Amino acid sequence: MVRNPRVIVIDQDQVARSEVQKMLALSGFAVLGEAGYGIEAVSLAKETEPDVVIVSIEEPMVRALQAVEAVVDLLPQSPVVTYSSITDPASMRKAMLAGVSDYLITPVREEELINSVHSVLAQEERRQARISGEMDEPVACGTVLTVFGAKGGIGKTTISTNLATALVQKTNQSVVVVDLDTRFGDVAILMDIPVERSIADLALPEEEINREILQDCLYTHNTGVTILPAPVRPTDWRHIHAGHIERVVTLLAQTYDYVILDTPGTFNDIVARSLELATLVLLVATVDMASLKDTLLAIDMLRSWNYPQEKVKLVINATNEASNVQPQEVKRMLGREVFWSIPYDRNISTSTQLGMPVVVTKPNAKASESLIEMAYALSGVRQQQQQQEQKQGTKGLFGRIFGPQAEEKAEVKVE
């Protein structure tokens, strides 16, 4: 990826484009110029040949889209990012058809614009690599969910095991939980699994780790969840490093729909690699002041890495009766939206003693319902639709695409 991307700004509003230019320059981008629509925009694009073109689209859209199409035809290898106050889907689709790679809604935050530029550049690099034949044949892989928190004792393992169980049993997808807690790996304990082999047995040269060797270290719980446990003794971690974790996660992601990484309440190279490998990060916090302070530091740390903020989902876990704080209060303290709130529930501790996830022992408990709903939200499977399919069996192709009414209409007898 280009270290200091070269960009131009096209906006008919001189004040607005000047503000965007300043934002980009302060963020380290090389701003090669700015222009309005029409001939001015095309001339600037032709003269500068930027890496990315940033365009404002406002009503009437015709001129802006005309400028986008002209720039895309002139510089097919330069992605176009647009910002606009127009939010209706039809207009956004017109912009995409004209050649826009990303569509941002105003007011645009600096962080959002920076991430967009880097994302479209990375996408263009992959496209060019595919065209030139430099990219290896793509390998199908599952979703990597890294469950991360800035301190221990906040319920990360409970969330990992229950989320895994809900994904398996409610969405019919395969899930493996990898216990990466280098101090107190408790996944096996919470699932009542005796550990004979663990991730520590994979302390081999990375190229020697294969599916067969990995399979010998996996356990299948009677809930259907697969587990790669942590070693019983924390000292057994000494020969495992970040390279091993990457190799293991890569192999598992080629086999399972979901790989859930349960990380410790500390920060080390293994946690850093787990975050790098993540498709999504569930950032877990409780509402006590120590947890919120540490979580705020973790958010700042991820921002300092230029970590994609859209990957990070904030999960608030209520660990006692006094901690049911409203999401808007947490948003005010941490400066970001709460993705999910898990209510306090005494049934969780009871299920822990039984060695079974609460979503199994007490499926109608309020914590269970919340965790199951989160599983549906993360999987993209509609809860009502899944329940109907389980009752009625798999629908036909017409029904899945256009809904049951279309399927009924399609069932026409020909005599």
Order of alpha helices (4+ residues) and beta strands (2+ residues): beta-alpha-beta-alpha-beta-alpha-beta-alpha-beta-alpha-beta-alpha-beta-alpha-alpha-beta-beta-alpha-beta-alpha-beta-alpha-beta-alpha-beta-alpha-alpha-alpha-alpha-alpha-alpha
